[in-house]
């Protein structure tokens, strides 16, 4: 073989080696990543005509099941008996559009493809059994229904969870959609319905609870308060802030005012009780500074994707760039930075701060749970669809440690006083100890609009808190008077009353 031919052979061999390596990389190492891509419907298409287990709530209500389609191209199609009630959590399975929600997250369990199910299936082949799994959720039908009814036709979201183990009892957002419309096997009908949903007002396909973020308003003051306590800037009773109507941060002439032009001041507890904008803005701008404030937000979960067992969860945002330090003639302990005016606004949940309702429910949970943020989840357990045996159970875990237990205890006492004599008095419930923080996130629109928030936790006297809730009612025209205490609190209150009356 002459030299030119040897070179050609060597080049071709090299190309074959590279092709072999790449094929194996994709097949064995990239397969999982490709299957998990939201746009990939091949997994669902592969599994679509296989037997599929049910999805049930913790109180035994069937929320997804397969129904026969006689004479159709496929033997069965997915059905959702409660229409839009569970659409954003349970999701859908569609031959045309793939899968979403629990249907996607726990697809392998539902069709019997987990390692344990396939091992069991080796013996089931002889008996003719189909080892598919039923997925049981932590969601409660009574709580989910109440969340929907409480919000009504107002845009917004409700999240209710266990502050200790992260069990999600209710997760509702409006507008929602009926997954039956896109689960049909007729592709032309599914396409028509999908197009209508994509073009519908309010983006009903998008779950506001964990896939959207909003100005959190004064509910974020809990994070600012935690930062001040953790960094020994404040104690619950010291110092006392002068009662003022407005505060002008360094490097700006634009004042930050209190809601409704009110005058407020006092110690940390009083500041939370009346939700005093001026004092919290001053604390962040002059005493905390960017570093401790950013660190506190991130310890609660901001700038990170919550590890909920649902696809495409989004991170809540707290800005991290407040510019360089500048001259500080007034000698503020935190120093002065180029964007200190923005820092003052972020401390009260405005400017570039955005949070999902799930994130704010976790803030309340961390206060109630000694400073620990639980891992939020909707799975309770997987069951054999025929024998009802439990084949696997979700194992709760701690996601983050937001603050020390002493700090959490101090904030717990402050939030209880917000209910007893502050902006959340509508949350006072006989026989329960409830702590809460309201929020009104003004949107700067004309006419005025604002988001109404409340985050809360509660339990029986002398017992740990068992429920944490976040409610968001999105702004509407003419809502300048709208506050979390008037608008969001009644929804949260109904959830607490239902939860504890049913036990």
DOVEX-186086 format. One line per 8 residues: number of its first residue (from 1); their letters; for each residue x, y, z of C-alpha. Coordinates in steps of 0.05 Angstrom, whole numbers, plus 5000, padded with zeros to 4 digits. Last residue first. Layout:
N
NUM	A	X:Y:Z | ...
//
This chain:
503
503	XXXXXXXX	3836:5331:6226 | 3786:5361:6178 | 3774:5425:6218 | 3849:5439:6216 | 3856:5439:6140 | 3789:5472:6126 | 3800:5530:6173 | 3871:5541:6149
495	XXXXXXXX	3850:5540:6076 | 3793:5589:6090 | 3841:5637:6123 | 3887:5637:6062 | 3830:5658:6017 | 3806:5711:6066 | 3878:5738:6073 | 3888:5753:5998
487	XXXXXXXX	3841:5812:5989 | 3835:5851:6054 | 3901:5836:6088 | 3940:5830:6023 | 3920:5900:6004 | 3878:5932:5950 | 3865:6006:5959 | 3904:6022:5896
479	XXXXXXXX	3863:5968:5862 | 3827:6011:5810 | 3849:5966:5753 | 3868:5896:5775 | 3931:5870:5806 | 3943:5796:5815 | 3917:5759:5876 | 3974:5720:5907
471	XXXXXXXX	3965:5672:5964 | 4021:5636:6001 | 4007:5584:6054 | 4043:5545:6108 | 4009:5489:6147 | 4028:5444:6205 | 4060:5492:6254 | 4091:5456:6313
463	XXXXXXXX	4047:5446:6375 | 4038:5487:6438 | 3975:5519:6411 | 3950:5488:6346 | 3983:5506:6281 | 3994:5562:6231 | 4036:5592:6176 | 4024:5652:6132
455	XXXXXXXX	4043:5688:6068 | 3996:5742:6041 | 3998:5779:5976 | 3957:5831:5937 | 3987:5852:5871 | 3977:5925:5853 | 3943:5970:5802 | 3937:6045:5796
447	XXXXXXXX	3905:6073:5732 | 3958:6086:5709 | 4010:6034:5727 | 4065:6036:5779 | 4057:5962:5796 | 4046:5969:5871 | 4063:5905:5907 | 4017:5901:5968
439	XXXXXXXX	4042:5850:6018 | 4017:5816:6081 | 4057:5777:6132 | 4028:5721:6174 | 4031:5682:6239 | 3974:5637:6262 | 3965:5602:6329 | 3900:5565:6324
431	XXXXXXXX	3840:5553:6370 | 3800:5612:6345 | 3827:5639:6279 | 3861:5707:6269 | 3879:5713:6195 | 3836:5775:6184 | 3883:5810:6232 | 3937:5809:6179
423	XXXXXXXX	3958:5883:6178 | 3974:5886:6252 | 3945:5870:6320 | 3941:5795:6330 | 3959:5774:6260 | 4022:5817:6255 | 4036:5796:6327 | 4041:5724:6304
415	XXXXXXXX	4089:5746:6250 | 4134:5779:6302 | 4135:5717:6346 | 4153:5673:6287 | 4207:5723:6266 | 4240:5716:6334 | 4235:5640:6332 | 4265:5639:6262
407	XXXXXXXX	4324:5681:6286 | 4335:5634:6345 | 4332:5573:6298 | 4388:5602:6255 | 4371:5624:6184 | 4355:5600:6114 | 4379:5529:6118 | 4364:5500:6050
399	XXXXXXXX	4331:5440:6016 | 4315:5397:6077 | 4290:5327:6060 | 4227:5286:6054 | 4232:5214:6027 | 4178:5199:5976 | 4153:5128:5981 | 4164:5068:5936
391	XXXXXXXX	4129:5003:5918 | 4067:5011:5961 | 4023:4950:5951 | 3956:4966:5918 | 3956:4895:5889 | 3933:4916:5819 | 3961:4985:5806 | 4024:4974:5848
383	XXXXXXXX	4032:5037:5887 | 4080:5097:5882 | 4082:5145:5940 | 4070:5216:5965 | 4093:5256:5905 | 4076:5331:5903 | 4142:5359:5929 | 4174:5419:5963
375	XXXXXXXX	4243:5408:5994 | 4237:5439:6063 | 4269:5506:6081 | 4299:5503:6150 | 4298:5565:6195 | 4263:5534:6254 | 4206:5506:6213 | 4155:5562:6220
367	XXXXXXXX	4202:5615:6192 | 4226:5568:6137 | 4154:5552:6118 | 4136:5625:6110 | 4195:5633:6062 | 4175:5568:6028 | 4106:5596:6014 | 4141:5656:5983
359	XXXXXXXX	4180:5611:5937 | 4118:5573:5915 | 4083:5639:5900 | 4140:5654:5852 | 4185:5713:5868 | 4210:5775:5835 | 4257:5829:5861 | 4280:5878:5808
351	XXXXXXXX	4251:5942:5839 | 4202:5923:5895 | 4201:5873:5952 | 4213:5921:6010 | 4288:5909:6014 | 4292:5912:5938 | 4274:5986:5941 | 4331:6004:5988
343	XXXXXXXX	4379:5963:5944 | 4357:6004:5883 | 4376:6069:5919 | 4443:6036:5937 | 4459:6025:5864 | 4527:6060:5861 | 4545:6035:5930 | 4547:6067:5999
335	XXXXXXXX	4579:6035:6060 | 4542:5986:6104 | 4561:6022:6168 | 4539:6090:6140 | 4595:6140:6151 | 4557:6202:6126 | 4613:6219:6077 | 4611:6151:6043
327	XXXXXXXX	4649:6157:5977 | 4630:6102:5928 | 4629:6026:5931 | 4618:5992:5864 | 4553:5971:5833 | 4491:5939:5863 | 4498:5874:5825 | 4463:5814:5859
319	XXXXXXXX	4390:5825:5842 | 4340:5778:5876 | 4303:5733:5829 | 4258:5672:5840 | 4280:5611:5801 | 4234:5575:5754 | 4206:5504:5756 | 4210:5470:5688
311	XXXXXXXX	4186:5400:5706 | 4152:5380:5771 | 4186:5346:5830 | 4202:5411:5865 | 4276:5427:5871 | 4267:5502:5874 | 4311:5535:5821 | 4361:5582:5853
303	XXXXXXXX	4368:5658:5850 | 4325:5663:5912 | 4323:5601:5956 | 4318:5627:6028 | 4393:5625:6035 | 4396:5665:5970 | 4356:5722:5999 | 4401:5725:6061
295	XXXXXXXX	4465:5725:6019 | 4438:5782:5976 | 4422:5824:6037 | 4488:5809:6071 | 4528:5830:6010 | 4487:5890:5986 | 4488:5935:6048 | 4462:5918:6117
287	XXXXXXXX	4463:5983:6156 | 4451:6042:6109 | 4413:6017:6049 | 4383:5953:6077 | 4362:5983:6144 | 4337:6048:6111 | 4291:6010:6063 | 4264:5970:6121
279	XXXXXXXX	4251:6034:6160 | 4215:6071:6104 | 4171:6014:6082 | 4137:6001:6149 | 4094:5938:6147 | 4050:5958:6208 | 4065:5895:6248 | 4132:5885:6214
271	XXXXXXXX	4159:5953:6235 | 4129:5944:6304 | 4167:5879:6314 | 4231:5911:6288 | 4227:5971:6334 | 4190:6036:6322 | 4171:6075:6260 | 4111:6095:6218
263	XXXXXXXX	4078:6153:6183 | 4026:6135:6130 | 4025:6162:6059 | 3977:6107:6036 | 4032:6055:6038 | 4097:6085:6065 | 4142:6127:6022 | 4209:6118:5989
255	XXXXXXXX	4237:6186:5968 | 4271:6204:5902 | 4329:6251:5914 | 4381:6198:5901 | 4452:6180:5919 | 4437:6158:5991 | 4366:6134:6005 | 4309:6185:6017
247	XXXXXXXX	4259:6160:6069 | 4186:6181:6075 | 4130:6190:6126 | 4172:6184:6188 | 4168:6153:6257 | 4239:6149:6284 | 4267:6079:6286 | 4276:6045:6354
239	XXXXXXXX	4338:6002:6358 | 4326:5952:6388 | 4265:5910:6405 | 4268:5849:6358 | 4343:5857:6352 | 4373:5894:6294 | 4439:5898:6256 | 4463:5834:6289
231	XXXXXXXX	4478:5802:6221 | 4427:5746:6229 | 4374:5794:6255 | 4382:5844:6198 | 4383:5788:6145 | 4321:5756:6176 | 4285:5823:6174 | 4303:5832:6101
223	XXXXXXXX	4277:5763:6086 | 4212:5776:6124 | 4208:5843:6088 | 4196:5802:6025 | 4122:5797:6042 | 4122:5872:6032 | 4119:5869:5957 | 4130:5801:5925
215	XXXXXXXX	4138:5830:5854 | 4119:5770:5811 | 4149:5705:5784 | 4120:5650:5740 | 4132:5575:5734 | 4119:5553:5806 | 4049:5576:5824 | 4035:5616:5761
207	XXXXXXXX	4028:5551:5722 | 4030:5569:5648 | 3980:5537:5601 | 3928:5590:5619 | 3969:5646:5586 | 3928:5704:5613 | 3887:5715:5550 | 3882:5655:5504
199	XXXXXXXX	3928:5650:5444 | 3965:5588:5468 | 3900:5558:5492 | 3865:5567:5425 | 3924:5538:5388 | 3924:5478:5434 | 3850:5466:5422 | 3858:5467:5347
191	XXXXXXXX	3919:5422:5350 | 3884:5372:5394 | 3824:5369:5347 | 3869:5358:5287 | 3909:5305:5324 | 3849:5263:5344 | 3876:5222:5403 | 3848:5271:5454
183	XXXXXXXX	3895:5294:5509 | 3892:5366:5485 | 3821:5383:5506 | 3822:5335:5565 | 3876:5379:5596 | 3824:5432:5614 | 3858:5499:5626 | 3876:5546:5682
175	XXXXXXXX	3870:5621:5692 | 3881:5620:5750 | 3931:5583:5792 | 3925:5526:5842 | 3973:5487:5884 | 3942:5452:5944 | 3968:5402:5995 | 4042:5404:5978
167	XXXXXXXX	4083:5360:6025 | 4147:5399:6042 | 4166:5359:6104 | 4165:5412:6159 | 4126:5471:6130 | 4071:5426:6102 | 4043:5460:6041 | 3991:5508:6012
159	XXXXXXXX	4003:5546:5948 | 3952:5594:5917 | 3958:5633:5852 | 3932:5694:5816 | 3883:5720:5764 | 3814:5731:5794 | 3758:5685:5769 | 3750:5650:5835
151	XXXXXXXX	3810:5654:5882 | 3772:5622:5939 | 3738:5570:5895 | 3804:5546:5866 | 3839:5544:5934 | 3778:5508:5964 | 3779:5455:5910 | 3854:5443:5920
143	XXXXXXXX	3844:5438:5996 | 3786:5389:5991 | 3822:5347:5939 | 3885:5341:5979 | 3952:5341:5942 | 4006:5296:5970 | 4002:5254:5908 | 3991:5180:5895
135	XXXXXXXX	4020:5153:5831 | 3991:5087:5808 | 4043:5041:5779 | 4044:4991:5723 | 4063:4919:5736 | 4016:4887:5684 | 4000:4817:5708 | 3997:4758:5659
127	XXXXXXXX	4019:4708:5711 | 4081:4685:5672 | 4101:4756:5654 | 4093:4778:5727 | 4157:4744:5747 | 4201:4786:5702 | 4155:4845:5716 | 4179:4851:5787
119	XXXXXXXX	4248:4869:5761 | 4216:4918:5713 | 4177:4950:5769 | 4238:4958:5813 | 4279:4989:5758 | 4224:5037:5738 | 4189:5023:5673 | 4119:5006:5698
111	XXXXXXXX	4079:5054:5655 | 4061:5103:5711 | 4129:5095:5745 | 4166:5113:5681 | 4121:5174:5668 | 4132:5203:5737 | 4157:5272:5717 | 4118:5274:5652
103	XXXXXXXX	4049:5256:5678 | 4065:5294:5741 | 4069:5358:5701 | 4072:5357:5626 | 4069:5306:5569 | 4078:5302:5495 | 4042:5350:5449 | 4011:5307:5395
95	XXXXXXXX	4007:5240:5431 | 3982:5278:5492 | 3993:5263:5565 | 3971:5318:5612 | 3991:5360:5673 | 3981:5333:5743 | 4006:5398:5773 | 3981:5454:5727
87	XXXXXXXX	3919:5417:5703 | 3894:5396:5772 | 3828:5433:5774 | 3821:5444:5699 | 3778:5382:5682 | 3764:5343:5746 | 3757:5275:5712 | 3822:5281:5673
79	XXXXXXXX	3823:5228:5618 | 3882:5197:5581 | 3869:5158:5518 | 3861:5085:5504 | 3864:5032:5449 | 3900:5078:5401 | 3879:5087:5328 | 3807:5090:5351
71	XXXXXXXX	3753:5038:5343 | 3737:5035:5416 | 3773:5090:5457 | 3781:5060:5526 | 3796:5106:5586 | 3863:5118:5620 | 3864:5154:5687 | 3880:5221:5718
63	XXXXXXXX	3853:5257:5779 | 3826:5198:5819 | 3807:5221:5889 | 3838:5178:5944 | 3850:5231:5999 | 3924:5235:5982 | 3904:5252:5910 | 3906:5200:5855
55	XXXXXXXX	3942:5189:5789 | 3924:5125:5753 | 3970:5076:5719 | 3985:5070:5645 | 3979:5010:5599 | 4022:5022:5537 | 3995:5058:5476 | 4032:5123:5490
47	XXXXXXXX	4099:5096:5512 | 4140:5109:5450 | 4100:5172:5433 | 4111:5196:5505 | 4186:5186:5500 | 4188:5217:5430 | 4154:5281:5454 | 4219:5319:5464
39	XXXXXXXX	4206:5393:5472 | 4211:5390:5548 | 4280:5358:5544 | 4283:5301:5594 | 4291:5247:5541 | 4351:5283:5513 | 4385:5288:5580 | 4372:5214:5594
31	XXXXXXXX	4398:5192:5527 | 4462:5233:5530 | 4507:5184:5565 | 4491:5116:5534 | 4462:5129:5465 | 4491:5199:5454 | 4561:5181:5478 | 4558:5114:5442
23	XXXXXXXX	4541:5148:5376 | 4596:5200:5387 | 4649:5148:5402 | 4631:5106:5340 | 4630:5168:5295 | 4699:5189:5322 | 4726:5119:5310 | 4696:5117:5239
15	XXXXXXXX	4727:5185:5223 | 4795:5162:5248 | 4790:5100:5206 | 4774:5143:5145 | 4834:5188:5159 | 4880:5128:5167 | 4855:5096:5103 | 4866:5161:5064
7	XXXXXXX	4936:5168:5093 | 4953:5095:5075 | 4928:5108:5004 | 4975:5167:4997 | 5035:5127:5025 | 5031:5067:4979 | 5000:5000:5000
//
